[in-house]
Amino acid sequence: MTESAAMPNVGDLKLQDDPLAEADMSAWDALPPPLVLPVPTMMDSFQTVNVLAPLVRCSKLPFRHLCSLYETHVTYTPMMLAPEFSRSQIARTSDFTTSSDERGVFWMEPRHAGLTRETIHPEDRVAKTYHVPPGHTRLPPTLEPPTKQSMLVRGAVLAQFASPNAASLADAAELISPYVDGIDLNCGCPQKWAYQEGIGCALLRKPELVRDMVRCVRDRMGWDWPVSVKIRVDPDLKCV
């Protein structure tokens, strides 16, 4: 048997500079910062907006992050109970987690041929939150835009709440506002316990209360802060 060659000491090895890798990174760094838009502006401005609807016990942080890797532009949390969320730290930490990287960055196609970054109204270029969006490491799926019109846009996360009253919903919205891009009021959950608690689809019979809840949130957060309402088609169409 021949004596094997001595293996070099790993500590003596030095990483060689990779000019190609440095060039690639400089190309990524040269991309414009993604637009951070309120969801209504995103919906109005771009051709295709993929949305992950709230899923009970499913659409928490890991699943939302996973979906954002596959061109899901808007994700929702599962339904959370606003009274418990607003008064209990245990409820907040168990019901909601997030990260600076859960939102994706996407190349999106404008709905109108003449739409550019500059033609989007300045007040609509930043999602309405109480904070500066945290730094993130997400990159678009490709370095090159698919078309000349493609624009870089950051995805959005919305929190869905169920509430029987306006004060609890406004309190929950204020608490979660630094971490999401708006809230959604659930007026569609058909479960028996939810109906008995006066939440979910029970609110379909109380349109004045729903109006007051939306107004209360916007009085607290500002009238341009995104608030949407999930509804279910009522069997009696006269009630819709």
Biotite code that builds the C-alpha atoms (Angstrom):
import biotite.structure as struc

atoms = struc.array([
    struc.Atom([0.000, 0.000, 0.000], chain_id="A", res_id=1, res_name="MET", atom_name="CA", element="C"),
    struc.Atom([1.267, 3.463, -0.813], chain_id="A", res_id=2, res_name="THR", atom_name="CA", element="C"),
    struc.Atom([1.363, 6.088, 1.850], chain_id="A", res_id=3, res_name="GLU", atom_name="CA", element="C"),
    struc.Atom([-1.510, 8.554, 1.421], chain_id="A", res_id=4, res_name="SER", atom_name="CA", element="C"),
    struc.Atom([-0.702, 12.202, 0.875], chain_id="A", res_id=5, res_name="ALA", atom_name="CA", element="C"),
    struc.Atom([-0.872, 14.338, 3.956], chain_id="A", res_id=6, res_name="ALA", atom_name="CA", element="C"),
    struc.Atom([-4.119, 16.274, 4.248], chain_id="A", res_id=7, res_name="MET", atom_name="CA", element="C"),
    struc.Atom([-3.704, 20.044, 4.580], chain_id="A", res_id=8, res_name="PRO", atom_name="CA", element="C"),
    struc.Atom([-4.593, 21.645, 7.868], chain_id="A", res_id=9, res_name="ASN", atom_name="CA", element="C"),
    struc.Atom([-8.041, 23.179, 7.535], chain_id="A", res_id=10, res_name="VAL", atom_name="CA", element="C"),
    struc.Atom([-6.870, 26.123, 9.597], chain_id="A", res_id=11, res_name="GLY", atom_name="CA", element="C"),
    struc.Atom([-4.282, 26.938, 6.907], chain_id="A", res_id=12, res_name="ASP", atom_name="CA", element="C"),
    struc.Atom([-6.908, 27.146, 4.142], chain_id="A", res_id=13, res_name="LEU", atom_name="CA", element="C"),
    struc.Atom([-8.047, 30.599, 3.096], chain_id="A", res_id=14, res_name="LYS", atom_name="CA", element="C"),
    struc.Atom([-11.262, 31.408, 1.259], chain_id="A", res_id=15, res_name="LEU", atom_name="CA", element="C"),
    struc.Atom([-10.556, 32.799, -2.166], chain_id="A", res_id=16, res_name="GLN", atom_name="CA", element="C"),
    struc.Atom([-12.340, 35.959, -3.282], chain_id="A", res_id=17, res_name="ASP", atom_name="CA", element="C"),
    struc.Atom([-15.098, 35.229, -5.765], chain_id="A", res_id=18, res_name="ASP", atom_name="CA", element="C"),
    struc.Atom([-15.360, 38.206, -8.181], chain_id="A", res_id=19, res_name="PRO", atom_name="CA", element="C"),
    struc.Atom([-18.462, 36.681, -9.791], chain_id="A", res_id=20, res_name="LEU", atom_name="CA", element="C"),
    struc.Atom([-20.255, 36.408, -6.452], chain_id="A", res_id=21, res_name="ALA", atom_name="CA", element="C"),
    struc.Atom([-19.353, 40.002, -5.613], chain_id="A", res_id=22, res_name="GLU", atom_name="CA", element="C"),
    struc.Atom([-20.672, 41.130, -9.004], chain_id="A", res_id=23, res_name="ALA", atom_name="CA", element="C"),
    struc.Atom([-23.911, 39.221, -8.457], chain_id="A", res_id=24, res_name="ASP", atom_name="CA", element="C"),
    struc.Atom([-24.445, 40.817, -5.049], chain_id="A", res_id=25, res_name="MET", atom_name="CA", element="C"),
    struc.Atom([-23.790, 44.295, -6.419], chain_id="A", res_id=26, res_name="SER", atom_name="CA", element="C"),
    struc.Atom([-26.463, 43.664, -9.060], chain_id="A", res_id=27, res_name="ALA", atom_name="CA", element="C"),
    struc.Atom([-28.986, 42.690, -6.376], chain_id="A", res_id=28, res_name="TRP", atom_name="CA", element="C"),
    struc.Atom([-28.018, 45.731, -4.316], chain_id="A", res_id=29, res_name="ASP", atom_name="CA", element="C"),
    struc.Atom([-28.686, 47.959, -7.338], chain_id="A", res_id=30, res_name="ALA", atom_name="CA", element="C"),
    struc.Atom([-32.372, 46.980, -7.433], chain_id="A", res_id=31, res_name="LEU", atom_name="CA", element="C"),
    struc.Atom([-34.768, 49.749, -6.381], chain_id="A", res_id=32, res_name="PRO", atom_name="CA", element="C"),
    struc.Atom([-36.345, 49.362, -2.937], chain_id="A", res_id=33, res_name="PRO", atom_name="CA", element="C"),
    struc.Atom([-39.712, 47.614, -3.114], chain_id="A", res_id=34, res_name="PRO", atom_name="CA", element="C"),
    struc.Atom([-42.847, 49.697, -2.878], chain_id="A", res_id=35, res_name="LEU", atom_name="CA", element="C"),
    struc.Atom([-44.644, 49.261, 0.447], chain_id="A", res_id=36, res_name="VAL", atom_name="CA", element="C"),
    struc.Atom([-48.302, 49.788, -0.415], chain_id="A", res_id=37, res_name="LEU", atom_name="CA", element="C"),
    struc.Atom([-51.615, 49.593, 1.430], chain_id="A", res_id=38, res_name="PRO", atom_name="CA", element="C"),
    struc.Atom([-53.497, 46.496, 0.283], chain_id="A", res_id=39, res_name="VAL", atom_name="CA", element="C"),
    struc.Atom([-56.319, 48.495, -1.401], chain_id="A", res_id=40, res_name="PRO", atom_name="CA", element="C"),
    struc.Atom([-53.733, 50.380, -3.477], chain_id="A", res_id=41, res_name="THR", atom_name="CA", element="C"),
    struc.Atom([-52.027, 47.094, -4.363], chain_id="A", res_id=42, res_name="MET", atom_name="CA", element="C"),
    struc.Atom([-55.352, 45.594, -5.462], chain_id="A", res_id=43, res_name="MET", atom_name="CA", element="C"),
    struc.Atom([-56.204, 48.618, -7.606], chain_id="A", res_id=44, res_name="ASP", atom_name="CA", element="C"),
    struc.Atom([-52.765, 49.053, -9.160], chain_id="A", res_id=45, res_name="SER", atom_name="CA", element="C"),
    struc.Atom([-51.660, 45.553, -10.217], chain_id="A", res_id=46, res_name="PHE", atom_name="CA", element="C"),
    struc.Atom([-53.095, 42.899, -12.505], chain_id="A", res_id=47, res_name="GLN", atom_name="CA", element="C"),
    struc.Atom([-52.800, 39.791, -10.348], chain_id="A", res_id=48, res_name="THR", atom_name="CA", element="C"),
    struc.Atom([-52.755, 39.852, -6.544], chain_id="A", res_id=49, res_name="VAL", atom_name="CA", element="C"),
    struc.Atom([-52.680, 36.407, -4.910], chain_id="A", res_id=50, res_name="ASN", atom_name="CA", element="C"),
    struc.Atom([-54.240, 36.249, -1.447], chain_id="A", res_id=51, res_name="VAL", atom_name="CA", element="C"),
    struc.Atom([-54.000, 33.571, 1.245], chain_id="A", res_id=52, res_name="LEU", atom_name="CA", element="C"),
    struc.Atom([-57.338, 33.626, 3.069], chain_id="A", res_id=53, res_name="ALA", atom_name="CA", element="C"),
    struc.Atom([-57.467, 33.057, 6.855], chain_id="A", res_id=54, res_name="PRO", atom_name="CA", element="C"),
    struc.Atom([-57.301, 29.361, 7.714], chain_id="A", res_id=55, res_name="LEU", atom_name="CA", element="C"),
    struc.Atom([-58.221, 28.117, 11.185], chain_id="A", res_id=56, res_name="VAL", atom_name="CA", element="C"),
    struc.Atom([-55.176, 26.683, 13.029], chain_id="A", res_id=57, res_name="ARG", atom_name="CA", element="C"),
    struc.Atom([-53.169, 26.824, 9.805], chain_id="A", res_id=58, res_name="CYS", atom_name="CA", element="C"),
    struc.Atom([-52.240, 30.281, 8.555], chain_id="A", res_id=59, res_name="SER", atom_name="CA", element="C"),
    struc.Atom([-49.800, 31.151, 11.314], chain_id="A", res_id=60, res_name="LYS", atom_name="CA", element="C"),
    struc.Atom([-46.299, 32.486, 10.716], chain_id="A", res_id=61, res_name="LEU", atom_name="CA", element="C"),
    struc.Atom([-44.571, 29.360, 9.258], chain_id="A", res_id=62, res_name="PRO", atom_name="CA", element="C"),
    struc.Atom([-47.378, 28.723, 6.761], chain_id="A", res_id=63, res_name="PHE", atom_name="CA", element="C"),
    struc.Atom([-47.680, 32.399, 5.796], chain_id="A", res_id=64, res_name="ARG", atom_name="CA", element="C"),
    struc.Atom([-43.921, 32.572, 5.215], chain_id="A", res_id=65, res_name="HIS", atom_name="CA", element="C"),
    struc.Atom([-44.012, 29.389, 3.141], chain_id="A", res_id=66, res_name="LEU", atom_name="CA", element="C"),
    struc.Atom([-46.854, 30.715, 0.973], chain_id="A", res_id=67, res_name="CYS", atom_name="CA", element="C"),
    struc.Atom([-45.020, 34.003, 0.437], chain_id="A", res_id=68, res_name="SER", atom_name="CA", element="C"),
    struc.Atom([-42.228, 32.016, -1.238], chain_id="A", res_id=69, res_name="LEU", atom_name="CA", element="C"),
    struc.Atom([-44.731, 30.991, -3.926], chain_id="A", res_id=70, res_name="TYR", atom_name="CA", element="C"),
    struc.Atom([-46.055, 34.332, -5.201], chain_id="A", res_id=71, res_name="GLU", atom_name="CA", element="C"),
    struc.Atom([-48.617, 34.915, -2.461], chain_id="A", res_id=72, res_name="THR", atom_name="CA", element="C"),
    struc.Atom([-48.745, 38.674, -2.170], chain_id="A", res_id=73, res_name="HIS", atom_name="CA", element="C"),
    struc.Atom([-51.191, 39.110, 0.733], chain_id="A", res_id=74, res_name="VAL", atom_name="CA", element="C"),
    struc.Atom([-51.544, 36.771, 3.703], chain_id="A", res_id=75, res_name="THR", atom_name="CA", element="C"),
    struc.Atom([-53.962, 36.724, 6.635], chain_id="A", res_id=76, res_name="TYR", atom_name="CA", element="C"),
    struc.Atom([-53.596, 35.488, 10.174], chain_id="A", res_id=77, res_name="THR", atom_name="CA", element="C"),
    struc.Atom([-56.171, 33.026, 11.513], chain_id="A", res_id=78, res_name="PRO", atom_name="CA", element="C"),
    struc.Atom([-59.178, 34.612, 13.215], chain_id="A", res_id=79, res_name="MET", atom_name="CA", element="C"),
    struc.Atom([-58.265, 35.970, 16.650], chain_id="A", res_id=80, res_name="MET", atom_name="CA", element="C"),
    struc.Atom([-60.682, 37.053, 19.383], chain_id="A", res_id=81, res_name="LEU", atom_name="CA", element="C"),
    struc.Atom([-60.276, 40.802, 19.871], chain_id="A", res_id=82, res_name="ALA", atom_name="CA", element="C"),
    struc.Atom([-61.429, 40.975, 23.536], chain_id="A", res_id=83, res_name="PRO", atom_name="CA", element="C"),
    struc.Atom([-58.916, 38.329, 24.638], chain_id="A", res_id=84, res_name="GLU", atom_name="CA", element="C"),
    struc.Atom([-56.154, 39.750, 22.430], chain_id="A", res_id=85, res_name="PHE", atom_name="CA", element="C"),
    struc.Atom([-56.641, 43.248, 23.810], chain_id="A", res_id=86, res_name="SER", atom_name="CA", element="C"),
    struc.Atom([-56.572, 42.296, 27.497], chain_id="A", res_id=87, res_name="ARG", atom_name="CA", element="C"),
    struc.Atom([-54.261, 39.261, 27.732], chain_id="A", res_id=88, res_name="SER", atom_name="CA", element="C"),
    struc.Atom([-50.543, 39.077, 26.989], chain_id="A", res_id=89, res_name="GLN", atom_name="CA", element="C"),
    struc.Atom([-50.837, 35.283, 26.976], chain_id="A", res_id=90, res_name="ILE", atom_name="CA", element="C"),
    struc.Atom([-53.461, 35.478, 24.225], chain_id="A", res_id=91, res_name="ALA", atom_name="CA", element="C"),
    struc.Atom([-51.307, 37.850, 22.187], chain_id="A", res_id=92, res_name="ARG", atom_name="CA", element="C"),
    struc.Atom([-48.182, 35.698, 22.328], chain_id="A", res_id=93, res_name="THR", atom_name="CA", element="C"),
    struc.Atom([-50.068, 32.458, 21.635], chain_id="A", res_id=94, res_name="SER", atom_name="CA", element="C"),
    struc.Atom([-52.265, 33.806, 18.826], chain_id="A", res_id=95, res_name="ASP", atom_name="CA", element="C"),
    struc.Atom([-49.805, 35.960, 16.887], chain_id="A", res_id=96, res_name="PHE", atom_name="CA", element="C"),
    struc.Atom([-46.164, 35.827, 15.887], chain_id="A", res_id=97, res_name="THR", atom_name="CA", element="C"),
    struc.Atom([-44.413, 37.525, 13.007], chain_id="A", res_id=98, res_name="THR", atom_name="CA", element="C"),
    struc.Atom([-40.962, 38.185, 11.552], chain_id="A", res_id=99, res_name="SER", atom_name="CA", element="C"),
    struc.Atom([-39.343, 40.901, 9.485], chain_id="A", res_id=100, res_name="SER", atom_name="CA", element="C"),
    struc.Atom([-38.948, 38.422, 6.598], chain_id="A", res_id=101, res_name="ASP", atom_name="CA", element="C"),
    struc.Atom([-42.397, 36.839, 6.375], chain_id="A", res_id=102, res_name="GLU", atom_name="CA", element="C"),
    struc.Atom([-43.540, 39.241, 3.647], chain_id="A", res_id=103, res_name="ARG", atom_name="CA", element="C"),
    struc.Atom([-42.201, 38.459, 0.221], chain_id="A", res_id=104, res_name="GLY", atom_name="CA", element="C"),
    struc.Atom([-40.849, 40.849, -2.407], chain_id="A", res_id=105, res_name="VAL", atom_name="CA", element="C"),
    struc.Atom([-42.389, 40.408, -5.846], chain_id="A", res_id=106, res_name="PHE", atom_name="CA", element="C"),
    struc.Atom([-42.219, 41.596, -9.436], chain_id="A", res_id=107, res_name="TRP", atom_name="CA", element="C"),
    struc.Atom([-45.783, 42.702, -10.174], chain_id="A", res_id=108, res_name="MET", atom_name="CA", element="C"),
    struc.Atom([-47.424, 43.835, -13.392], chain_id="A", res_id=109, res_name="GLU", atom_name="CA", element="C"),
    struc.Atom([-49.249, 47.198, -13.356], chain_id="A", res_id=110, res_name="PRO", atom_name="CA", element="C"),
    struc.Atom([-52.936, 47.141, -14.207], chain_id="A", res_id=111, res_name="ARG", atom_name="CA", element="C"),
    struc.Atom([-52.560, 50.260, -16.359], chain_id="A", res_id=112, res_name="HIS", atom_name="CA", element="C"),
    struc.Atom([-49.881, 50.694, -19.011], chain_id="A", res_id=113, res_name="ALA", atom_name="CA", element="C"),
    struc.Atom([-48.925, 54.167, -17.823], chain_id="A", res_id=114, res_name="GLY", atom_name="CA", element="C"),
    struc.Atom([-48.562, 53.278, -14.146], chain_id="A", res_id=115, res_name="LEU", atom_name="CA", element="C"),
    struc.Atom([-45.084, 53.887, -12.700], chain_id="A", res_id=116, res_name="THR", atom_name="CA", element="C"),
    struc.Atom([-43.617, 54.294, -9.237], chain_id="A", res_id=117, res_name="ARG", atom_name="CA", element="C"),
    struc.Atom([-43.928, 58.048, -9.726], chain_id="A", res_id=118, res_name="GLU", atom_name="CA", element="C"),
    struc.Atom([-47.591, 58.008, -10.742], chain_id="A", res_id=119, res_name="THR", atom_name="CA", element="C"),
    struc.Atom([-48.684, 56.166, -7.584], chain_id="A", res_id=120, res_name="ILE", atom_name="CA", element="C"),
    struc.Atom([-49.887, 58.873, -5.210], chain_id="A", res_id=121, res_name="HIS", atom_name="CA", element="C"),
    struc.Atom([-47.181, 59.645, -2.622], chain_id="A", res_id=122, res_name="PRO", atom_name="CA", element="C"),
    struc.Atom([-49.601, 59.049, 0.261], chain_id="A", res_id=123, res_name="GLU", atom_name="CA", element="C"),
    struc.Atom([-50.271, 55.556, -1.109], chain_id="A", res_id=124, res_name="ASP", atom_name="CA", element="C"),
    struc.Atom([-46.630, 54.512, -1.428], chain_id="A", res_id=125, res_name="ARG", atom_name="CA", element="C"),
    struc.Atom([-46.207, 53.557, 2.226], chain_id="A", res_id=126, res_name="VAL", atom_name="CA", element="C"),
    struc.Atom([-48.511, 51.197, 4.095], chain_id="A", res_id=127, res_name="ALA", atom_name="CA", element="C"),
    struc.Atom([-50.335, 52.967, 6.902], chain_id="A", res_id=128, res_name="LYS", atom_name="CA", element="C"),
    struc.Atom([-48.676, 51.796, 10.108], chain_id="A", res_id=129, res_name="THR", atom_name="CA", element="C"),
    struc.Atom([-47.326, 53.458, 13.229], chain_id="A", res_id=130, res_name="TYR", atom_name="CA", element="C"),
    struc.Atom([-43.780, 52.345, 12.495], chain_id="A", res_id=131, res_name="HIS", atom_name="CA", element="C"),
    struc.Atom([-41.068, 52.279, 9.872], chain_id="A", res_id=132, res_name="VAL", atom_name="CA", element="C"),
    struc.Atom([-41.131, 48.800, 8.275], chain_id="A", res_id=133, res_name="PRO", atom_name="CA", element="C"),
    struc.Atom([-38.238, 46.757, 9.713], chain_id="A", res_id=134, res_name="PRO", atom_name="CA", element="C"),
    struc.Atom([-35.277, 45.770, 7.616], chain_id="A", res_id=135, res_name="GLY", atom_name="CA", element="C"),
    struc.Atom([-35.608, 42.492, 5.778], chain_id="A", res_id=136, res_name="HIS", atom_name="CA", element="C"),
    struc.Atom([-33.450, 40.117, 3.757], chain_id="A", res_id=137, res_name="THR", atom_name="CA", element="C"),
    struc.Atom([-36.074, 38.988, 1.238], chain_id="A", res_id=138, res_name="ARG", atom_name="CA", element="C"),
    struc.Atom([-35.180, 39.314, -2.439], chain_id="A", res_id=139, res_name="LEU", atom_name="CA", element="C"),
    struc.Atom([-37.405, 38.985, -5.508], chain_id="A", res_id=140, res_name="PRO", atom_name="CA", element="C"),
    struc.Atom([-37.425, 35.566, -7.190], chain_id="A", res_id=141, res_name="PRO", atom_name="CA", element="C"),
    struc.Atom([-35.350, 36.844, -10.130], chain_id="A", res_id=142, res_name="THR", atom_name="CA", element="C"),
    struc.Atom([-32.834, 39.612, -10.645], chain_id="A", res_id=143, res_name="LEU", atom_name="CA", element="C"),
    struc.Atom([-34.326, 40.677, -13.960], chain_id="A", res_id=144, res_name="GLU", atom_name="CA", element="C"),
    struc.Atom([-37.927, 41.943, -14.136], chain_id="A", res_id=145, res_name="PRO", atom_name="CA", element="C"),
    struc.Atom([-40.207, 39.746, -16.292], chain_id="A", res_id=146, res_name="PRO", atom_name="CA", element="C"),
    struc.Atom([-41.282, 42.766, -18.380], chain_id="A", res_id=147, res_name="THR", atom_name="CA", element="C"),
    struc.Atom([-40.244, 46.380, -18.782], chain_id="A", res_id=148, res_name="LYS", atom_name="CA", element="C"),
    struc.Atom([-43.328, 47.442, -16.832], chain_id="A", res_id=149, res_name="GLN", atom_name="CA", element="C"),
    struc.Atom([-42.724, 45.140, -13.843], chain_id="A", res_id=150, res_name="SER", atom_name="CA", element="C"),
    struc.Atom([-42.420, 46.862, -10.466], chain_id="A", res_id=151, res_name="MET", atom_name="CA", element="C"),
    struc.Atom([-40.957, 45.615, -7.185], chain_id="A", res_id=152, res_name="LEU", atom_name="CA", element="C"),
    struc.Atom([-43.586, 45.461, -4.432], chain_id="A", res_id=153, res_name="VAL", atom_name="CA", element="C"),
    struc.Atom([-43.372, 44.170, -0.874], chain_id="A", res_id=154, res_name="ARG", atom_name="CA", element="C"),
    struc.Atom([-46.105, 41.790, 0.254], chain_id="A", res_id=155, res_name="GLY", atom_name="CA", element="C"),
    struc.Atom([-48.577, 42.499, 3.055], chain_id="A", res_id=156, res_name="ALA", atom_name="CA", element="C"),
    struc.Atom([-49.886, 40.781, 6.193], chain_id="A", res_id=157, res_name="VAL", atom_name="CA", element="C"),
    struc.Atom([-53.399, 41.406, 7.548], chain_id="A", res_id=158, res_name="LEU", atom_name="CA", element="C"),
    struc.Atom([-54.704, 40.377, 10.965], chain_id="A", res_id=159, res_name="ALA", atom_name="CA", element="C"),
    struc.Atom([-58.239, 39.017, 11.173], chain_id="A", res_id=160, res_name="GLN", atom_name="CA", element="C"),
    struc.Atom([-60.249, 39.618, 14.340], chain_id="A", res_id=161, res_name="PHE", atom_name="CA", element="C"),
    struc.Atom([-63.651, 38.636, 15.638], chain_id="A", res_id=162, res_name="ALA", atom_name="CA", element="C"),
    struc.Atom([-65.267, 40.996, 18.121], chain_id="A", res_id=163, res_name="SER", atom_name="CA", element="C"),
    struc.Atom([-68.705, 41.585, 19.623], chain_id="A", res_id=164, res_name="PRO", atom_name="CA", element="C"),
    struc.Atom([-68.036, 45.274, 20.269], chain_id="A", res_id=165, res_name="ASN", atom_name="CA", element="C"),
    struc.Atom([-66.199, 48.258, 18.840], chain_id="A", res_id=166, res_name="ALA", atom_name="CA", element="C"),
    struc.Atom([-63.915, 49.066, 21.798], chain_id="A", res_id=167, res_name="ALA", atom_name="CA", element="C"),
    struc.Atom([-62.237, 45.639, 21.889], chain_id="A", res_id=168, res_name="SER", atom_name="CA", element="C"),
    struc.Atom([-61.645, 45.704, 18.126], chain_id="A", res_id=169, res_name="LEU", atom_name="CA", element="C"),
    struc.Atom([-60.061, 49.165, 18.273], chain_id="A", res_id=170, res_name="ALA", atom_name="CA", element="C"),
    struc.Atom([-57.849, 48.134, 21.209], chain_id="A", res_id=171, res_name="ASP", atom_name="CA", element="C"),
    struc.Atom([-56.704, 44.992, 19.369], chain_id="A", res_id=172, res_name="ALA", atom_name="CA", element="C"),
    struc.Atom([-56.050, 46.971, 16.182], chain_id="A", res_id=173, res_name="ALA", atom_name="CA", element="C"),
    struc.Atom([-53.880, 49.479, 18.016], chain_id="A", res_id=174, res_name="GLU", atom_name="CA", element="C"),
    struc.Atom([-51.864, 46.755, 19.741], chain_id="A", res_id=175, res_name="LEU", atom_name="CA", element="C"),
    struc.Atom([-51.155, 44.816, 16.561], chain_id="A", res_id=176, res_name="ILE", atom_name="CA", element="C"),
    struc.Atom([-50.717, 47.822, 14.240], chain_id="A", res_id=177, res_name="SER", atom_name="CA", element="C"),
    struc.Atom([-46.883, 47.957, 14.413], chain_id="A", res_id=178, res_name="PRO", atom_name="CA", element="C"),
    struc.Atom([-46.662, 44.443, 12.986], chain_id="A", res_id=179, res_name="TYR", atom_name="CA", element="C"),
    struc.Atom([-49.339, 44.213, 10.263], chain_id="A", res_id=180, res_name="VAL", atom_name="CA", element="C"),
    struc.Atom([-50.614, 46.215, 7.304], chain_id="A", res_id=181, res_name="ASP", atom_name="CA", element="C"),
    struc.Atom([-54.260, 46.393, 8.373], chain_id="A", res_id=182, res_name="GLY", atom_name="CA", element="C"),
    struc.Atom([-57.020, 44.303, 9.933], chain_id="A", res_id=183, res_name="ILE", atom_name="CA", element="C"),
    struc.Atom([-60.051, 42.350, 8.757], chain_id="A", res_id=184, res_name="ASP", atom_name="CA", element="C"),
    struc.Atom([-63.275, 42.034, 10.756], chain_id="A", res_id=185, res_name="LEU", atom_name="CA", element="C"),
    struc.Atom([-64.748, 38.533, 10.591], chain_id="A", res_id=186, res_name="ASN", atom_name="CA", element="C"),
    struc.Atom([-68.485, 38.657, 9.892], chain_id="A", res_id=187, res_name="CYS", atom_name="CA", element="C"),
    struc.Atom([-68.628, 35.212, 8.333], chain_id="A", res_id=188, res_name="GLY", atom_name="CA", element="C"),
    struc.Atom([-67.689, 32.505, 10.867], chain_id="A", res_id=189, res_name="CYS", atom_name="CA", element="C"),
    struc.Atom([-70.711, 30.126, 10.987], chain_id="A", res_id=190, res_name="PRO", atom_name="CA", element="C"),
    struc.Atom([-69.708, 28.067, 14.022], chain_id="A", res_id=191, res_name="GLN", atom_name="CA", element="C"),
    struc.Atom([-72.424, 27.745, 16.688], chain_id="A", res_id=192, res_name="LYS", atom_name="CA", element="C"),
    struc.Atom([-70.229, 28.994, 19.539], chain_id="A", res_id=193, res_name="TRP", atom_name="CA", element="C"),
    struc.Atom([-69.287, 32.096, 17.513], chain_id="A", res_id=194, res_name="ALA", atom_name="CA", element="C"),
    struc.Atom([-72.932, 32.885, 16.763], chain_id="A", res_id=195, res_name="TYR", atom_name="CA", element="C"),
    struc.Atom([-73.823, 32.518, 20.443], chain_id="A", res_id=196, res_name="GLN", atom_name="CA", element="C"),
    struc.Atom([-70.999, 34.937, 21.347], chain_id="A", res_id=197, res_name="GLU", atom_name="CA", element="C"),
    struc.Atom([-72.377, 37.513, 18.917], chain_id="A", res_id=198, res_name="GLY", atom_name="CA", element="C"),
    struc.Atom([-69.380, 37.358, 16.578], chain_id="A", res_id=199, res_name="ILE", atom_name="CA", element="C"),
    struc.Atom([-68.771, 36.031, 13.079], chain_id="A", res_id=200, res_name="GLY", atom_name="CA", element="C"),
    struc.Atom([-71.921, 35.625, 10.993], chain_id="A", res_id=201, res_name="CYS", atom_name="CA", element="C"),
    struc.Atom([-74.048, 36.884, 13.915], chain_id="A", res_id=202, res_name="ALA", atom_name="CA", element="C"),
    struc.Atom([-72.898, 40.365, 12.916], chain_id="A", res_id=203, res_name="LEU", atom_name="CA", element="C"),
    struc.Atom([-74.661, 40.034, 9.554], chain_id="A", res_id=204, res_name="LEU", atom_name="CA", element="C"),
    struc.Atom([-77.868, 40.819, 11.454], chain_id="A", res_id=205, res_name="ARG", atom_name="CA", element="C"),
    struc.Atom([-76.246, 43.888, 13.067], chain_id="A", res_id=206, res_name="LYS", atom_name="CA", element="C"),
    struc.Atom([-75.038, 46.158, 10.238], chain_id="A", res_id=207, res_name="PRO", atom_name="CA", element="C"),
    struc.Atom([-75.160, 49.267, 12.444], chain_id="A", res_id=208, res_name="GLU", atom_name="CA", element="C"),
    struc.Atom([-72.790, 47.599, 14.919], chain_id="A", res_id=209, res_name="LEU", atom_name="CA", element="C"),
    struc.Atom([-70.410, 46.649, 12.102], chain_id="A", res_id=210, res_name="VAL", atom_name="CA", element="C"),
    struc.Atom([-70.467, 50.267, 10.907], chain_id="A", res_id=211, res_name="ARG", atom_name="CA", element="C"),
    struc.Atom([-69.678, 51.500, 14.413], chain_id="A", res_id=212, res_name="ASP", atom_name="CA", element="C"),
    struc.Atom([-66.829, 48.986, 14.765], chain_id="A", res_id=213, res_name="MET", atom_name="CA", element="C"),
    struc.Atom([-65.156, 50.114, 11.545], chain_id="A", res_id=214, res_name="VAL", atom_name="CA", element="C"),
    struc.Atom([-65.601, 53.763, 12.488], chain_id="A", res_id=215, res_name="ARG", atom_name="CA", element="C"),
    struc.Atom([-64.172, 53.179, 15.962], chain_id="A", res_id=216, res_name="CYS", atom_name="CA", element="C"),
    struc.Atom([-61.043, 51.526, 14.560], chain_id="A", res_id=217, res_name="VAL", atom_name="CA", element="C"),
    struc.Atom([-60.496, 54.307, 12.046], chain_id="A", res_id=218, res_name="ARG", atom_name="CA", element="C"),
    struc.Atom([-61.110, 57.008, 14.623], chain_id="A", res_id=219, res_name="ASP", atom_name="CA", element="C"),
    struc.Atom([-58.331, 55.382, 16.657], chain_id="A", res_id=220, res_name="ARG", atom_name="CA", element="C"),
    struc.Atom([-55.937, 54.496, 13.838], chain_id="A", res_id=221, res_name="MET", atom_name="CA", element="C"),
    struc.Atom([-56.665, 57.096, 11.175], chain_id="A", res_id=222, res_name="GLY", atom_name="CA", element="C"),
    struc.Atom([-59.201, 57.018, 8.384], chain_id="A", res_id=223, res_name="TRP", atom_name="CA", element="C"),
    struc.Atom([-56.689, 55.848, 5.784], chain_id="A", res_id=224, res_name="ASP", atom_name="CA", element="C"),
    struc.Atom([-55.650, 52.782, 7.840], chain_id="A", res_id=225, res_name="TRP", atom_name="CA", element="C"),
    struc.Atom([-56.863, 49.617, 6.042], chain_id="A", res_id=226, res_name="PRO", atom_name="CA", element="C"),
    struc.Atom([-59.891, 47.910, 7.601], chain_id="A", res_id=227, res_name="VAL", atom_name="CA", element="C"),
    struc.Atom([-61.785, 45.268, 5.631], chain_id="A", res_id=228, res_name="SER", atom_name="CA", element="C"),
    struc.Atom([-64.815, 43.129, 6.475], chain_id="A", res_id=229, res_name="VAL", atom_name="CA", element="C"),
    struc.Atom([-65.296, 39.445, 5.655], chain_id="A", res_id=230, res_name="LYS", atom_name="CA", element="C"),
    struc.Atom([-68.954, 38.618, 5.010], chain_id="A", res_id=231, res_name="ILE", atom_name="CA", element="C"),
    struc.Atom([-70.935, 35.538, 4.045], chain_id="A", res_id=232, res_name="ARG", atom_name="CA", element="C"),
    struc.Atom([-73.837, 35.507, 1.600], chain_id="A", res_id=233, res_name="VAL", atom_name="CA", element="C"),
    struc.Atom([-76.996, 35.426, 3.715], chain_id="A", res_id=234, res_name="ASP", atom_name="CA", element="C"),
    struc.Atom([-79.636, 32.799, 2.819], chain_id="A", res_id=235, res_name="PRO", atom_name="CA", element="C"),
    struc.Atom([-82.155, 35.634, 2.942], chain_id="A", res_id=236, res_name="ASP", atom_name="CA", element="C"),
    struc.Atom([-80.774, 37.945, 0.255], chain_id="A", res_id=237, res_name="LEU", atom_name="CA", element="C"),
    struc.Atom([-83.009, 40.747, 1.505], chain_id="A", res_id=238, res_name="LYS", atom_name="CA", element="C"),
    struc.Atom([-80.772, 40.923, 4.587], chain_id="A", res_id=239, res_name="CYS", atom_name="CA", element="C"),
    struc.Atom([-77.585, 41.403, 2.597], chain_id="A", res_id=240, res_name="VAL", atom_name="CA", element="C"),
])
